[in-house]
Amino acid sequence: MRACQTRYPLVVMVTETVDARTRERLTRMGCVLRDVDAWRVPHADGSLAFERFQNVWTKLRAFELYEYERVVMIDSDMLMCHNMDELFDRPLERGMIAAALACTCNPKQIPTYPAEWTPRNCGYALRPHPPNDTRQLTKPTHRLINSGVVVLEPSQEQHDKIHTFILQHPERVAQYRFPDQDLLADVYSERVQMLPWHYNALKTLRQCHPDLWNDDEVRMIHYILDKPWLLGPAPCGEHTHLHSLWWNAYASLAAHPATLGMTRDEWAEEVALHVRGI
């Protein structure tokens, strides 16, 4: 984000499990820390696409950041390639969110994904993209979003809207495969402004929708599925190019940790320790 010269602060939501030393280092890096309570919602056995998704509810605390008029919620498995400050100025009606579509192609044929997640049902196959007319969104899958990047305006009203839906639809919520984004798609079913793909460039789009993808247009790469920092720097087939961009960014920061206010020892403890192949 610094390399892309954003003029907005990076707010990091932290729970009580984040220790004082990590908090101090994040603050030194220029992050604004915001304490939030961890949030868990019951789910049915076997309902989640991945077990780690039981922890994603807490990110929806972003709707409680009342001190900000607008928030661009960003997942941590992403790499900013170009400045996207314009999202803070994008017209957005009250009570709406803005987000990019979910890609439902399921190229890896992951068995825990919904059966309707097939290329023929994918909203990214619609042209133009994003669709100019919501009447083009003829299938339920066309209205699914990916919550890697969400533009929202925190308020008590929106907070209550989300909590009320969870309380009123416990059985539906318990069956969510992708809890946070499935909830947002339900709560804001008619109140989502579709963002262009390049603000949340799911790495699989490069292969699944090559006619849409343009490397030069990408603002933010979303490393869904396999993570480059867990695979290591070796070539990884069709995703080698995008993974190499992450490794290049990592190498640049690792060579100069002082630019983040960190010593080399701190970098080794807080960052390199969690990266494979280093």
N, C-alpha and C positions, 0 to 999 in steps of 0.2 A: 504494500500500500504506500509506503514511503517512496519507493522507487517510482510509483505512478503519480506521486505528488498530490495525493488527496488533501483537501483542505479541511476535512472533517476528522474528529477524534475516533479512535478505535476503542469502543466500549466492550469490555470483556466481562461477561456474567460469570461469577464464581460462586460455588456453594461452599459450605463449611468444611468440606473435605480438602480444599486447597489450602496448603500450609502457609505460614507467615513468610517463609523464605521465598517461595514461589510468587507470592503476592508482591513482595518487595521488588523482585526482579521484573515482574510485569510492569509495575509502576515506573521503574527506572527506564524501561523500554519505551515509555510514553503512553502506555495503555491507561484508560480510565476504568477502574474496577467497580463493579456493581454487585453487591451481595444479593443472592436470590436463594430461595429455598428449592431444594431438589423436588421434582414433581414426578410422581409415579401414578399411573392409571392402570387398573387391573386389565389383563388381557387373557383371552382364552388360550389354553394349551395348543401350541402348534400354529397359532394364528399369525405370528410375526414372520416377515420375510427373512429376517436375521435376528437372532436373539439379542444382539447389541442394540436393537431398536427400542428395547424397553426403556432405554435411558434418554430417548430423544424428546420426551415431553417437556423437559426443563427448558429447552430453547424457546418454548412459547411464552416464557416469562418476559420475552422482549416486548410483549404487549403491555407490560407493567412498567416500562421505562417512561413514566409519566413526565419526567423532567425534559424529555425531548419531544419536539413537535413531529418529527419524522425519524424513522429508523430504517436502515437497510440491513436486514438480518442476513448474515453470511455464515455458512457452515465452515468448519475448520479444515475440511479436506479440499481446499480450493486454492488456486493460484491466480492472483490478479495480474493481468497482462497489460491492460491499458486503463487509464483513468475513467471512472464511471460516476463521477460526482453529479452528473446530470440527473441521476435517479432521485436526488434530493429536490430537484426543481420540476420534476415531471408532474404534470397535472394529474390529480387523483381525487376523485369525489369522496366526500366524507363517508366513512363506513366501508370503503373498498380497500383491497390489497392489490399489489401488482406482483406477478410471478410468471415464470416461464412454464411451459407445458412439461408434463412427464413424458418421457419416451417409453412407449409400451412395447417396443420391438422384442425385448428379452432375447438378445442374440446368443446368450449363453444357455438358454433353455433352463433357467433356474426353476426347479420344481416347486419351490415355495411361492413363486410369483402367481398372481391370478391367472386363470385359464384364458381369460379374454385379452391378456397382454400378448398380442401378436402384431406383426408388422402391418397387417391390413387394418388394424384398429388404432394405429398410432396417429395422434394429432399432428405430428411433425410431417406427415405425408400430405397434409392440406396445403394448398397454394392459393393465394400468397400466404406467406408466413410473417408474422402471425395473421390469422384470418381477419379480414376487414369486417366481416359480417358474422355475428354469433349464430346465424342460421346455418352456417357451415358446420357447426359443432353438433353433428347429428348422432354421435355415439357417446355413451357415458364416459368412455376413455378419453374423449376429446376435451373433457372438462377437468381432467386430473392435472395437478400441478406438481412440479418438483420444488421442494422447499429449501433448496440450497441457497437461493437468493430470493428474499421476499421484502418488498417495500411496504411498510405499514406505518400507521400513525397511532401510537399508544394512547389509550384512554380507558377510563373505568368502564365506559360503555362497551368497548370491544372486549375487554377482559371478561366482563359479565356475560357477554354473548357466547364466548367460548366455553366458559364454565357451565352455563345453563344447558348448552347442547350436550355436553358430557353427562350431566346429571339426568337429562331427559331421554337420552338414547344409550344407556349403558350396554345393551346387548350388541348394538351396531358398533360402538366404539371398541368393545372387547374383541371384535373380529378384524380390526384394522391390520393390514399387512405392513403398511408404512405409516405409523400412527400420526405423526405431526402433520404430514402433508395430506393424508386422507382426511383428517379432521378439518384442516383448512379448506379443502375442496368441498366438504359438506357444509361447513358454516358459511362459506363465501361462494356458494355454488353459482349465484347470479351476480356476485359482486367482486369478480376478479378481472383486473385489467391484464391482458396477456402481454408479457414482455418478449421482445425478440430473443431468439435462442442464444445470441452471443453474450448476453449478460449472465447466463448460467449454462455455459457450453459443456454439457455432459460429454465426457470423453468418448462414449460409444456413438455419439451422433456422427462423428467423423467417418465411421464405417457404415452405419445404418442409413444415414441420409447425406451421402457425399455431395449431392447437388445443392444442398443447403449450406454445408460447411465451407467456410473460407477462413484460413489461418489468420489473415490480416484483419478480420473483423472481430476476432475473439476478444472479449473484455475480461472474462473470468473463466478459467478452466475448472470444471468440477470433476474431481477424481473419484467417481463412483466405483463401486466394486473393488477390485484390487488396488491397493495404495502403493505408489512408487516407493515410499519410504519403508514399506514392509517387504517389498519384492527385491530391493537392492538395485544398483545401477546397471546391471547387465541388460542387454536387449530383451524385450518382452513381446515380440511379435507385432501385431497390428497397432499396439499402443506405445511402441518404442519412442516415436517422435514426441508425443505429448508428455510421456514420462521423463524424457530427456530434458524437457523445458523445466520441469520441477527440479531435477537434479542440478541443472545449471544455476537456478536461483538459489538452491541450497548451498552449492559450492561457493557462490559469490558471498553469501552471508557468513559461511563458515570461515572464509579467509579473513573476514573483517568483522568479528563479533562486536568490536567496540562501537561500530555504527549503531548497534542496538543497545548500547550501554552495558554490554556483558564482557566479562573477561573470558579468556579461552577455557579456563577451568569451569566457569559457569556454563559456557556453551556445551562443554562435554557432559556436564551433569544434567542439564535441563533439556538439551536438544539431541546431541549426537547419540546419547544413550538409547534413544528410542528409534534410531534410524539404522536399518540393516545394511550391512556391507561396508561400514565405515571403520 
